[in-house]
């Protein structure tokens, strides 16, 4: 991977962004899991993209998320599950500093991205969010053409070289190119809900990120569009590391390689990481009874 200069600023128009991550063009070779160490979840012979250490999140005087530690591994889909209000969205939005604009937001601990502290002094939030892209629950295309939606971020970040090819590549990776290639100048608002969400994914990957954060990306979609998004995740994980928040247990079981289960602490009502393991362990033989009760529908 190209070294990351965490203080790198977006360059002026016509210049590329320093230290840009290059996406892979071939699927990675599957790597067999190694034995568990020290009773923790199965570790993979993969690089840790995120090392999260004792992360706690506050909004004003209220603590939203308790002390959380886990690693997120490259080229896997990591699902974040749990009941409403347990800090799932707070967790995922903290990975690329999307919570910074919320009044009273404060974070303790560390979020290390390839060894760099995302919240360290001098870190440029624009560069963080370019490398760690995000797609939200409700499709939010801009009131622009399909082409201009995908080209918007590259243009603003000075990544203007071969822009047509970049737009086509992003739409192709988002499994949308064949559906829109003859109407790129049409308004994106004329697309169906599922197409709009795939457009938002194309918009996120047009700047060649390293990570995709998906906050319930299919919750507002019909079953057919949901299946398309899930199939897309299986394809995209060969190029990107994906972290998804979902309320849908069946979806988590279908798409995830690793699952982090959050719930509310019984006394303080603070969001807490209960268990983090491979998907089979979480759904078939969880170590914590709270995990078992949640995934079997006993609560939540």
Buried (B, 14 or more C-beta within 10 A) or exposed (E): EEEBBBEBEBEEEEEBBBBBBEBEEEEEEEEEEEEEEEEEBBBBEBEBBBBBBEBBBBBEEEBBBBBBBBBBBBBBBBBBBBBEBBBBBBBBBBBBBBBBEEEEBBBEBBBBBBEBBBBEEEBBBBBBBBBBBBBBBBBEBBEBBBBBBBBBBBEBBBBBEEBEEBBBBBBEBBBBBEBBEEEBEEBBBEBBBBBBBBBBBBBBBBBBBBBBBBBBBBBBBEEEBBBBBBEBBEEBBEBBBBBBBBBBBEBBBBBBBBBBBBBBEEEEEBBBBBBBBBBEBBBEEBEBEBBBBBBEEEEB
